[in-house]
Amino acid sequence: GESVGLHLPTLSVQEGDNSIINCAYSNSASDYFIWYKQESGKGPQFIIDIRSNMDKRQGQRVTVLLNKTVKHLSLQIAATQPGDSAVYFCAERQAGTASKLTFGTGTRLQVTL
Amino acid sequence: DAGVIQSPRHEVTEMGQEVTLRCKPISGHNSLFWYRQTMMRGLELLIYFNNNVPIDDSGMPEDRFSAKMPNASFSTLKIQPSEPRDSAVYFCASSFSASEQFFGPGTRLTVL
């Protein structure tokens, strides 16, 4: 079946550098995408979302880019901080399913000092 | 705002026993979701409710799993009988309409 997948299971970044976390999705019918951050021992926490009619959306230190042509989603974190260390998940919602999300396998971001 | 509340936070039980996980969604949210997270399979949606009605339970692994939502402020996920392969972290999440989902802290279940 169709699923959301991630290219890199672990990403190591030096403090202060920018991080880019990638996600490939296979369902062209998906109309809404979300990035979640999960710290150890906690539930996933919403970071930023984007709808399929947009290519880019910016938040505080984070930017999500959506390339529908190649079905690719990325999360950019500017000036990465130690507190950004976590597992990051992308999730997609298929059009017409209202609330149902399909999550990717996750990428672990390690911030080194 | 207390967020999504789950109990217990940790549960250790023996194979064959019944396990009941509980969730209180954020007040005013009308959708509730149960997820299971394991290292092997990641985060999987088990079932979700809209306005207390189960909408999609296709993720429920087998008949040993059941979920109820008797009112807008409470839901349970029951496993009977439990098996070691059910060991995982179970998350409850809630949302308003089709907006982002807010997750609870999870219940770590260990079945011996």
HADDOCK unambig.tbl for C-alpha pairs under 7 A between the chains (distance, minus, plus):
assign (segid A and resid 42 and name CA) (segid B and resid 105 and name CA) 5.13 0.50 0.50
assign (segid A and resid 43 and name CA) (segid B and resid 103 and name CA) 5.52 0.50 0.50
assign (segid A and resid 43 and name CA) (segid B and resid 104 and name CA) 5.74 0.50 0.50
assign (segid A and resid 43 and name CA) (segid B and resid 105 and name CA) 4.78 0.50 0.50
assign (segid A and resid 43 and name CA) (segid B and resid 106 and name CA) 6.17 0.50 0.50
assign (segid A and resid 44 and name CA) (segid B and resid 103 and name CA) 6.01 0.50 0.50
assign (segid A and resid 45 and name CA) (segid B and resid 102 and name CA) 6.93 0.50 0.50
assign (segid A and resid 45 and name CA) (segid B and resid 103 and name CA) 6.81 0.50 0.50
assign (segid A and resid 98 and name CA) (segid B and resid 98 and name CA) 5.62 0.50 0.50
assign (segid A and resid 99 and name CA) (segid B and resid 98 and name CA) 4.96 0.50 0.50
assign (segid A and resid 103 and name CA) (segid B and resid 43 and name CA) 6.32 0.50 0.50
assign (segid A and resid 105 and name CA) (segid B and resid 42 and name CA) 5.48 0.50 0.50
